[in-house]
Amino acid sequence: MATSIPVWANPLTEPKRKYKFILNISGIPAYVVKTTDRPQVSVGEAKHEFLVHDFYFPGRVTWNEISVTLVDPIDPDVSSKLLELVKTAGYVNPGDFSPSPSDPNYQRKSLSKSSFIDQIGQVTIDTLNSDGETIETWKLNNTWIKSVNYNQMSYSDEGLVELNLTVRYDWAELETFAPTV
């Protein structure tokens, strides 16, 4: 009589591993990415009260922002790249305003979602297997950077300088791939 092998005892079973991922965001080198959240979805609720009872109904779907931690090397200078991305998306320093409509820093210019999306491009998080093949891809749609935290420096810390990004997007899509055999 044949017995089946329990899933975790099967040598062909491979779980997804936290450290096997590639974040693709605005040309930032993958090797500077230290951590990233995966997309998270929340479903709102509507409450209906009747006598002494509460009844709940599902509401709107919201995709929550993600956090990304980057190491900031000297070359390429990720701090500078991110600040330039925000400027190219429409931010103008107050000292750089120009009253001339022909100047690119004309004082009416400001950030826009479409400018951010154009600058950042398609953001993806690829999960890899042991052979380096992509087994799933999260696509974050209409992505823009909500915040950049340049973190602190310290004379008592020998660690690497890091940046934290908060990334907002409208929705995510998950594409899975069968591993090649």
Long-range contacts (C-beta under 8 A, 24 or more apart in sequence): 14-129, 14-130, 16-127, 16-135, 16-136, 20-127, 20-128, 20-129, 20-130, 21-125, 21-126, 21-127, 21-128, 22-125, 22-126, 22-128, 23-68, 23-123, 23-124, 23-125, 23-126, 24-122, 24-123, 24-124, 24-125, 24-126, 25-68, 25-120, 25-123, 25-143, 25-167, 26-81, 26-85, 26-119, 26-120, 26-121, 26-123, 27-81, 27-121, 28-70, 28-78, 28-81, 29-76, 32-70, 32-71, 32-72, 32-73, 32-76, 32-78, 33-68, 33-69, 33-70, 34-69, 34-70, 34-71, 34-162, 35-67, 35-68, 35-69, 36-66, 36-67, 36-68, 36-69, 36-125, 37-66, 37-67, 37-68, 38-66, 38-125, 38-138, 39-63, 39-64, 39-66, 39-125, 39-138, 39-140, 39-169, 39-172, 39-174, 40-64, 40-66, 41-172, 63-169, 63-170, 63-171, 63-172, 65-146, 65-166, 65-167, 65-168, 65-169, 66-140, 66-166, 66-167, 66-169, 67-164, 67-165, 67-166, 67-167, 68-164, 68-165, 68-167, 69-162, 69-163, 69-164, 69-165, 70-162, 70-163, 70-164, 70-165, 71-160, 71-161, 71-162, 71-163, 72-160, 72-161, 72-162, 72-163, 78-163, 79-150, 79-163, 82-145, 82-148, 82-163, 82-165, 83-148, 85-119, 85-120, 85-145, 86-111, 86-145, 86-148, 88-115, 88-119, 89-115, 89-116, 89-118, 89-119, 89-144, 90-115, 113-142, 113-144, 116-143, 116-144, 116-145, 117-142, 117-143, 117-144, 120-144, 120-145, 123-167, 123-169, 129-179, 131-179, 131-180, 133-177, 133-179, 133-180, 134-177, 135-176, 135-177, 135-179, 136-174, 136-175, 136-176, 136-177, 137-174, 137-175, 137-177, 138-172, 138-173, 138-174, 139-172, 139-173, 139-174, 139-175, 140-167, 140-169, 140-172, 141-169, 141-170, 141-171, 141-172, 141-173, 142-169, 142-170, 142-171, 143-167, 143-168, 143-169, 144-168, 144-169
